[in-house]
Amino acid sequence: MRKQPRDVPGFALPADLRAEIQRAGYYPALVADVVASALLDDAVEAHLVHQETTIDEDAIRRHITVLVLTSRKLVVVHADDHDDDEHHHHERSVATATCESIPLNSVRGVMVAHVVSAPGSYVPGSLGREITLTIGWGAVSRLDLMPASCGDPNCEADHGFDGTLAADDISLRISAAADGDAALAGALHFAATLTATLGR
């Protein structure tokens, strides 16, 4: 017996989130169900849907990321094209969808890098046409090391290394040129909403 819409997890999502997943076009029924299964009964406060296509030497791969903010957690869903090595000779397509739920009190930082062309003629309030949104919650950390110095240009002593530790569990680039003005505005809204929850 075919399931009625009310019995399908994805139909429980807010209409605007379902519409964005549908518009992204990457197996929307699958992605919507995975997102809904991670949300359970939590109400959606903000969301961001980002679809990318990458071209390898021998394949075109699609990838979608869905970020959903609730009052208690950040839900991150990734779905990708995946090679089915076991059935490669049958050329079967396989998608892998993964969800992660992060308690809001575990989110360590939200970074928004604004890319502005022709900054000399920047229009106040425009914030540029491209951003990179980076969110860290401690699952992945990057350590950047460089030789330390004492400031004396003639000093030849070994001062060890200086470094910075950055948490960047996920990083998304959203461009008005590639993704549209609405996508850029939505990403900025999501980043602002998530930033407002820090320390909650």
C-alpha positions in Angstrom: 0.0 0.0 0.0 1.3 3.4 -1.0 2.1 5.7 2.0 -0.1 8.8 2.4 1.8 12.1 2.5 1.2 12.4 6.3 3.1 9.2 6.8 6.1 10.3 4.8 8.8 12.1 7.0 9.6 14.7 4.4 6.0 16.0 4.2 6.4 17.1 7.8 8.9 19.8 6.8 7.8 23.4 6.5 6.7 24.2 3.0 9.4 26.7 2.2 12.2 24.2 3.3 10.6 21.5 1.2 10.4 23.9 -1.8 14.1 24.8 -1.6 15.1 21.1 -1.4 12.8 20.5 -4.4 14.3 23.4 -6.3 17.9 22.1 -5.6 16.9 19.1 -7.6 19.1 16.5 -6.0 16.8 13.5 -5.1 14.5 15.8 -3.2 12.3 13.1 -1.7 15.3 11.3 -0.2 16.9 14.6 1.1 13.6 15.8 2.6 13.1 12.4 4.4 16.6 12.4 5.8 16.3 16.0 7.1 12.9 15.2 8.7 14.2 12.1 10.3 17.0 14.2 12.0 14.6 16.9 13.1 12.1 14.6 14.8 9.5 17.0 16.3 11.7 20.1 16.5 10.4 23.3 14.9 12.5 24.9 12.2 13.8 28.4 13.1 16.0 28.9 10.0 17.4 26.8 7.2 20.0 26.9 4.3 20.0 24.6 1.3 23.1 24.7 -0.9 23.6 22.5 -4.0 27.0 22.2 -5.7 28.1 20.4 -8.9 31.8 19.3 -9.2 33.4 17.9 -12.3 36.1 15.3 -11.9 38.2 13.8 -14.7 35.7 11.1 -15.5 32.5 12.2 -13.8 30.1 14.9 -12.9 29.1 14.8 -9.2 26.3 16.5 -7.4 26.3 17.4 -3.8 23.7 19.0 -1.5 24.1 20.4 2.0 21.1 21.3 4.1 21.5 23.2 7.4 18.6 23.5 9.7 18.5 25.4 13.0 16.0 24.6 15.8 15.8 25.9 19.3 18.0 23.0 20.5 20.3 21.9 17.7 21.9 22.5 14.4 21.1 19.7 11.9 23.6 19.2 9.0 22.6 16.9 6.1 24.9 16.0 3.3 24.0 14.0 0.2 26.4 13.0 -2.5 26.6 10.9 -5.6 28.6 7.8 -4.8 30.4 5.2 -6.8 28.9 1.7 -6.3 32.1 -0.4 -6.6 30.3 -3.6 -6.0 27.9 -3.1 -8.9 30.2 -0.9 -11.1 29.7 -3.1 -14.1 25.9 -2.5 -13.9 26.5 1.3 -13.7 24.1 1.7 -10.8 23.7 5.1 -9.4 24.0 5.4 -5.6 23.5 8.4 -3.3 24.8 8.6 0.2 23.0 10.9 2.7 24.4 11.6 6.1 22.9 13.7 8.9 24.5 15.1 12.0 22.7 16.8 14.9 24.8 19.2 16.9 23.6 20.7 20.2 23.5 24.5 20.0 25.7 24.8 23.1 28.4 22.9 21.2 28.6 25.3 18.2 31.9 27.2 18.8 31.8 29.7 16.1 30.2 31.1 13.0 32.5 32.9 10.5 31.2 34.8 7.5 33.9 36.0 4.9 32.5 38.7 2.6 34.0 38.9 -0.9 33.6 42.4 -2.3 34.7 43.3 -5.8 35.7 46.9 -6.5 35.8 47.8 -2.7 36.6 51.4 -3.6 33.1 51.9 -4.9 31.4 49.8 -2.2 27.8 50.7 -1.6 27.0 50.8 2.1 24.7 48.0 3.2 25.3 45.8 0.2 27.9 43.4 1.9 29.2 42.2 -1.4 28.0 39.5 -3.8 29.6 36.5 -2.3 30.2 34.9 1.1 31.9 31.9 2.6 30.0 30.6 5.7 32.2 28.6 8.1 30.7 26.9 11.1 32.7 25.1 13.8 31.6 22.8 16.5 34.8 20.9 17.3 34.5 17.8 15.2 37.2 19.0 12.8 40.0 21.3 13.7 42.8 22.8 11.4 46.2 23.7 12.8 48.1 26.3 10.8 51.8 26.5 11.7 54.5 29.0 10.7 58.0 29.7 12.0 58.1 32.1 14.9 60.2 35.2 15.0 61.3 37.7 17.6 61.0 40.8 15.4 64.8 41.3 15.1 65.6 41.0 11.4 69.2 40.0 12.2 68.3 37.3 14.7 69.2 33.8 13.5 68.0 31.9 16.6 65.3 29.2 16.3 62.2 30.5 18.0 60.0 27.4 17.2 56.6 27.8 15.6 53.6 29.9 16.0 50.2 28.5 15.1 46.5 29.0 15.0 43.9 26.4 15.7 40.7 26.9 13.7 37.5 24.8 13.9 35.9 24.6 10.5 33.6 21.6 10.4 31.7 22.9 7.5 32.4 25.7 5.0 30.0 26.8 2.2 30.6 29.3 -0.6 27.5 31.2 -1.7 27.7 33.5 -4.7 24.9 35.7 -6.0 26.3 35.2 -9.5 26.2 31.4 -9.3 23.4 30.8 -6.8 21.2 33.9 -7.2 20.4 36.9 -5.0 17.8 35.0 -3.0 20.3 32.3 -2.1 22.8 34.9 -0.9 20.2 36.7 1.2 19.0 33.4 2.6 22.6 32.4 3.6 23.2 35.8 5.3 19.9 35.4 7.2 20.8 31.9 8.3 24.3 33.0 9.4 22.8 35.9 11.4 20.2 33.7 13.1 22.7 31.0 14.0 25.1 33.7 15.3 22.4 35.0 17.6 22.1 31.6 19.2 25.7 31.4 20.3 26.0 31.1 24.0 22.3 30.1 24.3 
